[in-house]
Amino acid sequence: MKKGLFIVLEGPDRSGKSTQASLLKTWMEGLGREVLVTREPGGTYLSEKIRKILLDPRSNIEPMTELFLYETSRIKHTLEKILPALKAGKVIISDRYTLSTVAYQGYGRGLDLKTVETLNRIATLNLKPDLTIVMDIPDKIFAQRKRFTEKVFGADRIESASTAFRRRVNSAYKLLSRRPGVTRVNAGRSIEEIQSEIRRRIMKLLKNKKK
């Protein structure tokens, strides 16, 4: 049985998830909680190896193969890192989880949504986050960040996908944020404003869990 707290930050690339995860970790530790920050794909030795394959611009990967690679990474991540941390009573903050697969491989790649959802359930052993926060970023700001990052760091395989693909993913996140347990925040504001809103959402969650 879950004893800890499982929070997931979702959203398109360059929406500020990593920055917010770091700030959230510091805040939660200040509340006296032990915190584990992790990411998908990744989080374990094997999962990080799969991440490199998935993001390598030289990798030629079909959509269904891509889906199975993500799910393989996920089940290892869930079994080896997330579930033990929850059992130990820790707060887990993950940069992406199952909602990303629905948005990117389901809506983005056009794979059958029922297949994606079924594989998500299998790979997570039906584990669901306590709260999923979708970072909603305006297209104009996203484009600015994307140009800057590609100029400085280059683009990975997913980031190099077409504009049409990116639009499908962004639209999917807006739709998926209506699901139970999912909330959306405006990520087009300052880092401090975003973090304050995220903290408010989590405090509300913690109060509800005590009832």
Order of alpha helices (4+ residues) and beta strands (2+ residues): beta-alpha-beta-alpha-alpha-alpha-beta-alpha-alpha-beta-alpha-alpha-beta-alpha
